[in-house]
């Protein structure tokens, strides 16, 4: 018997203030001020190494083998050794460290070691080292950053890309499989055997709030990846904002089990740093929300009970399915969980309801499920929702220290942000930097929002699309793409993972659908041996999708919210073409640009097009 009671977890107590200008703009801020924060993030590493030296800072494992753990004391010792090695190798703010690697303990130590002595690092998406793309985006990055050294977990895997883009004389460090016959190559064991000197302490003392801690490259879905400067002020102020929001973490050091890549701001900044800031433990999850790798995530969560958990909607969808049939997983997952967070795409209502139901079945209480809004340029934490909701989508209110400007555009508001967590700009790109800020110094994040309760910022906001993605039908009617995509995914009830909305300068809307193959296979479980192509063409599948499309059309309020035709995308989205980020977020414009043949087919009369009134169950 579930109680439905709200889980008692200590979160922020915000005081929101605002003014409405004569031109229709809103300025919104918090009257409760941002608390003090460190000058540099590694001050917190020193603190926890002294206060809780034997506590696990980070753990990793291959498959279901034993966890390899590093304590806070061990981490600080190795960070100082890495720092000394990098100083001796001649790295500097102008010659930073590039990390071409999946998440790993060694990756983390190299990044923190560089940061400790004032040397920026930049984690690069491993997929950029794919030869199939000719290393195009890696070449773009090399043109922006004058790297002093490349680090990779697996030397053999990444040496071809390093040699092709940076040259064979580039200093190269790796954990294993060091390439033979190459100068300036260093093994990780030798790096952490380096004895630190007073130079490390002097370099650490010189690190200040304006020191560049790292570079994060945007996904490059709208062109070449951009090097976003991340200063110590950004990272530290952002962590104090997070600590205010997740107030329970000040009393209960967080335990996280996280898969999301560190080359992305969500985990590379927020999750990675919140454990260090609050003395928590980070368990690296080598699974992913894919059919092939979700088993690793499930195995990890059977063993490690998180206190805070993040995933993208597709990951939660898979996790819900696993927990329904695995009571031991469900019990361990919820045993000390205080909060769930989703991001990367809109969470479907049925997934939200299932998470609430499972939490109540297991604990007798409903857990807070939150999301927010931010970007690489904002640290990323900027807005967040902790107020209990009955449906997904509310992105919340500004964090302490963040000022929001809402600029009216048609029937929505463009969101702009200012605060100590906002980047000073893009590395070596003053033009792009100038274009990113308005005359009052607010960062143009490129998102539109709408009030949850008209005129009352205290109740939060709903995401209302990327301003660059929205378009007009040939009638001149604006289409809010982000909102429509989220609605469509929800209305298809788990059968699709995402959608690309079409119809710019056309009379009606269409959509290219990203199918969720495991859910589709459940519809025809009596025919388990079908290929993917046979599955997508099966009459029962098409009929079910047509029925969902018809239901969507009945709920639509007009031409700007009614999808008339859909087409299943058989070929996976391409990261190297900028169609999708490694966190799973789709770039609408990139897909439309690269798959114009599908768009043309969608508006034809081909047999692959699904319309609500033409599919019949066989």
Number of C-alpha atoms within 10 A of each C-alpha: 7 14 11 16 12 13 16 11 15 15 17 18 11 17 13 18 15 17 12 13 9 7 8 13 16 20 18 21 23 20 13 14 13 17 12 9 17 18 17 26 26 24 16 19 26 17 18 23 21 13 13 14 18 14 18 20 26 25 19 19 17 12 15 10 8 10 15 12 18 19 19 27 22 16 23 24 18 24 27 26 23 29 34 26 22 24 18 11 13 11 21 18 20 12 16 25 30 26 24 26 26 22 21 18 21 20 21 18 21 27 24 27 29 27 28 29 29 28 26 28 30 26 26 24 24 18 18 21 26 18 13 10 14 15 19 17 23 24 18 16 22 13 12 15 18 15 23 20 22 24 28 27 24 18 24 15 18 22 22 17 20 24 14 15 20 19 12 15 12 18 20 26 23 27 18 16 15 21 19 9 6 14 12 12 19 18 17 18 12 13 20 21 12 17 14 18 12 9 14 23 15 11 17 19 13 12 21 17 17 14 20 20 30 28 25 26 23 21 26 21 20 16 13 17 18 21 23 23 26 30 24 25 25 27 31 27 28 31 28 23 25 23 19 21 20 20 17 17 25 15 9 12 17 25 24 26 24 25 20 26 21 24 26 23 23 22 19 20 23 19 23 20 23 26 22 25 26 21 26 25 25 25 26 22 25 23 20 22 23 13 13 9 12 19 19 18 21 22 15 24 23 17 13 17 21 25 22 20 20 24 21 20 23 25 18 22 21 20 22 18 12 16 17 12 10 13 13 12 22 23 18 17 23 21 16 14 21 22 21 18 17 22 19 17 20 22 23 25 20 16 22 19 14 16 21 18 17 21 24 21 17 18 19 17 19 24 25 23 23 22 22 25 23 19 16 24 27 26 28 25 27 28 23 21 24 21 16 13 12 10 13 19 25 25 24 25 27 26 29 27 22 25 21 24 24 20 18 17 12 8 8 16 22 22 22 22 26 21 20 19 26 28 22 20 22 22 16 13 13 11 10 13 16 15 12 19 18 12 8 8 13 18 26 17 20 15 19 25 22 22 19 18 12 10 11 13 21 20 17 23 25 19 23 21 23 18 19 13 16 19 19 16 18 13 12 13 15 17 23 22 24 23 18 21 21 20 18 25 22 21 19 20 15 22 24 22 23 26 25 24 28 25 20 18 14 14 14 19 21 24 22 22 21 21 20 16 16 14 16 21 19 12 14 14 11 8 10 10 10 13 9 13 10 10 20 20 14 15 15 18 19 26 20 19 22 23 18 17 23 19 14 20 18 10 11 15 9 11 17 22 22 21 24 20 21 26 24 21 17 12 8 10 17 15 20 24 19 24 25 21 21 18 21 20 15 23 20 23 18 19 22 17 11 14 13 11 10 17 22 9 14 22 19 11 9 9 10 15 20 22 20 22 13 10 18 13 11 8
